[in-house]
């Protein structure tokens, strides 16, 4: 019997592409690549730091909905479209997830799901 639970943020991509924002199976929560999408479906305006902040808010919302918290995060991946945004996105990452000190990867991407997106972040958590 599966104990699988799902969390959704309402992003138009979840329905269109057929995925959940996050899935919990047992004590593991996996959060899909999360772009800077506002509750109305529009993209978050602003620079990479503002967009990263929105991504982190959505990630935490999904993890908390599934019974976890920021300190449970063990892995993150940050996808950036501009090399020069590393420091700004890294600072946001540290503010949200620095206490957990997850294994983290930051990579360059030539494009993300929307042309205006500068960053997308995914995460994994193990709820203790």
Secondary structure, DSSP 8 states (H G I E B T S, - for coil): ----EEE----HHHHHHT--SEEEETTEEEEEEEE-B-TTS-B--S-HHHHHHHHHHHHHHHHHHTT--GGGEEEEEEEES-GGGHHHHHHHHHHHHTTTT-EEEEEE-S--SSTT--EEEEEEEE--
